[in-house]
């Protein structure tokens, strides 16, 4: 199956409020609005995040974002009113988590070191 892009879609009870919250999280507004019940961010060439008020499109879920510096993101987000939990020391990364207003789990993690073992 050749793939071009992957999107994570999360369900929201209030699309306007969720859009504002994720705009703060990502540091910019969404890139497109394919329908009245959906907004999308193009985060990378092959990956994006969508928020939808339509449970046929999305369901509660989680996003795992690898970032260069969890502490720098913690400080940036705190200035915007988004408070990450305490650092979690994992086997490969330092993690910090927060739930969005709809209860979806957002995890920020440092790049894995050592690299994840191959599957």
N, C-alpha and C positions, 0 to 999 in steps of 0.2 A: 504494500500500500504506500505509494509515494505521497508524502504529506508536505504541504506548503506552510501551514501555520496551525497553531493550537491556541484556543481561547479557554480560559477558565470563566465560567459564568456563575454569579452568585445571585440569589434571590433577595430582594429587598421589599419591605412593606411600604416604603416611602422613597420613591426614586429621586425626588428632588433633594431630600435630606442626605440620601446615600451618595448622590453625585457630589454634593458639597463636601462630605466627609472624605471621599476618595480623592477629590481634587486636592485637599490638604495633604493626604497621605502621599500621593504621587507627585505633588508639587506643580500640577497643571491640570487643566480641564480635560474632558474626554475628547477623543479625536473624531468620533463619528456617532451618529444617532440613526441607526438603521430603521428603527420604528419608534413609535411613541412610548413603548414600554421598555426600551433598551438603549443604553449608552455603552460605548466601548473605548478603551484606551489601547493604543498600539504601543506596547512597552518595548518590544524588540522586533527585529525583522520577522521572526517566526513565532512570536508569542504575544498574546494580548489578554486583557481582562474585560469582561462585560458585566454590567449590572442590569438586572431585569426585575420588573414588578410582575412578570408573567410566570407563574410556576410551571408552565409548559416548556419554558426556555431554561430556567435555572432552578436549583434547589439549594438549600443551605450547604455550605461547604467551607473550604479552607484555601488559602493561598500561601505558598512558601516562597519567599523572595530572597535570593542571595544578593547581599549588598556588600560594598567594600568595607564599610565601617558601621557596625551596629550602634556604637556610642554616638557617632556623629548624627546618625538618623534619629536616635533617641532624643538628642538635644533639639534637632530641627522640628521633630513632631511635637515635642512638649511645648515649644513656642506656639504651636498651632492648636494646642488643646487636646492632642492625642497622646496618651500616656502608655508607654510600653511597660510590661511587667519586668521583673528582675531578670538579669542574665541567667540563662540556663546553659551550663557547660556540657556540651555533648561530646561524643567520641571524635567528631570531625569538625564541629563548628561551635561557635557561641551563638545562642539563639535568644530572641526576645519576642514576646507575643502580646497581642492586643485583640480584642473582639470588636468588630464594627457594631453600629447601632442595631443591626439585625441578628447579632450573635455569631456571624461568620468569623472564623479564627484566622488571623493574619500573623504569620511567623516571619520575622526577619532573621537572617542567618549570615554569618561571615562565610567567605568561600571555604570549602572543605579542605582541611589539612590534617592528616594526609588525605589524598584523594580517596573518594569512595571506592570500596573494593569492586572489581568487575562482577557483573552478573553471571 
